[in-house]
Amino acid sequence: MDFNKQDTAIVITDPQNDFLSPDGVTWGLVGASVEANGTVGHIEDLFRAAKEKGYNVFVSPHYYYPTDQGWQFRGTLESLMHEIGMFGRQGALTTEGFSGSGADWLEQYKPFIEDGKTIVASPHKVYGPETNDLILQLRKRGISKVILGGMSANLCTESHMRELLEQGFDVTVVADATAAAVHPELGDGNQSALTNFRYIANAVVTTEEAVSAM
């Protein structure tokens, strides 16, 4: 790992209440994994280290608007997200009802995300960054290496890893700065993601290792 603030950035997927707060709508599925990994604290450690060391920080959020209910077909987890109102916002051009909602940032992350320097990409709509402007924002700042964390490991985080790699970025995944659902029928999403991270990413590290390398 050869990181420097000129060509390396932190990318965090979905650091939002619906994934990371005990009050979030998915906590029953992801909470045990979040707590086992220390995910909330490790994401905060990445934010803090990046800000202290002058690295660019990017957030790729997940939002659904009322018009997205018009989709005529959905995958398994997409259907669940729509049914439980996950990441719901009242519209693309309003923040009414946003503060403190499931779509909002976890409260302890707000000082890092809302500092006027963090780049918040437009929302991705399924799992990967193909539907938002994250890659454009990275390239416009000369970024070629990404330190990746966030939620959820086998969905948005893994999908971001795959697309960023296909787009020519060097991607290091921070394995304890993510987590995933454990579902009685669908399986253990975190273990699935860890296997794929090890097979595919340029490196898989702990938060401590990532911060030290920065």
Steps between C-alpha positions, in 0.01 A plus 500: 500500500641832389255771598538874479249781508574607142367184333316307774152561641268349757166380361222409742178342379169555681611632842132543582266437790303223333815286495701616800257617768314263733193699394563427131257282307764233424655474846334164565692356205830689513537599864688192618753534217540876557569442869732203443713696254496824698386653173363828635821586683725385219324716242538792738873419533534516120317832484713649776832379362415626151408844629807526722733393220342702222353223287194558283191324634212387280162369611282298265150505653186301430168687474157404376239756399124441470532480122731198538196302614403496133771246415336198335755235604748463784752255637457322833659762725373787288147379569567484872649852503195642327259310724655624826555857379877479523691819417171671425497872420205721409650607169816573307469876545405519866661414832172525687486221757857396425669596828507204735329271249627160391653663193697751709863453606576336829519794741865448598608518136341837430799713608712317240246486218355849545830688527467653154787288363360148476371419152152348521423330171154483352312192623564156363170328437567126517843403636786632289627843391392448140193716568667790681785746446755349740746393230481837327566675831800275572653550155449878509721507810771279354422206728630159390494312833202443725480388861149356519268440795136541592181303467397243407788262440353261242275756335602863453857469629582197287324649198702821537820297528423309182409803290790711626739219408343469154546876459873471568525601866727332755254394774584409858205373703494560875343175618401609851352830380209318341240239596204319348175321565481150636178352362361156593424415137730720294814438706783697660562804283811607688683171454401497133641849454824424684563207267445717195704787641796264543462365148452832324625811683854631466530468877280414798602661828382596848417855596817514708708395200329750270546789740865408553561485125344842453 
